[in-house]
Amino acid sequence: MGVAATKKINPEDYILSVLSPEERLNAAFKVAEEAFKGTKLTMKDVDSAVKKVRRKAYAKKK
């Protein structure tokens, strides 16, 4: 008797696979915002960096 092989799925990979590129980008920025919360960076610094990256990411689509 053959045993059906099961593949273990990493929940993080699954979640990322069902998100659109824009949703993945937004999730990454939220994680970064939390990660830099205790640093000397201001929200303005983070916000301007996010805008710069988004401009580059969205410009490639057009």
N, C-alpha and C positions, 0 to 999 in steps of 0.2 A: 504494500500500500504506500502510495506516495503522500507525503505531507505537504500541504500547500505552504509555500514560503510566505512569511509575513514580513513586511517592511516596517520598521519603526520610523515614525514620522516625528521630526522635531517640530514642536508647536510654533517656535519662532519662524522657522522656514515656511510653515503653512500660512501663518498670519501674513508674512511678507508677500507670499505668492498671491494672495487674494486682494491685496491693496493695489490701487492704481499707482503709477509713478508719483503723481502729485500727493497722494495720501502718504506714501512712503517718505517723501521729502518733508511733509508737514510733521510726521511722527519723529523723524530724525531731528528736526528743529526743536520739538518739544523736549526730547531727551537731552539735547545740548543745553537748552535753557535751564533744565533742572541740574545738569552737571556743573554748569558755571555759576549757579546761584550763590555759592559762598565765596566767589572770587572778587577781585577788585574791578572786574569789568562791569560797566554800567549796562542797564537794559538798552540804552541808546547804542552802545558799542555792539551788543549782540544783535539788536534790531537792524542796524545798518549792515552788518555782515550777512544776516539772513536775506535782506533785500538784494544785496550784491549777488549772492549765490542764486537766488531765485531768478533774477534777471538773466543770468548766464544760462540757467537750466531751461527757462521758458523761451529764450531767444533761439536756442537750438531747435525747438519744435516748429518754429514758424518758417 
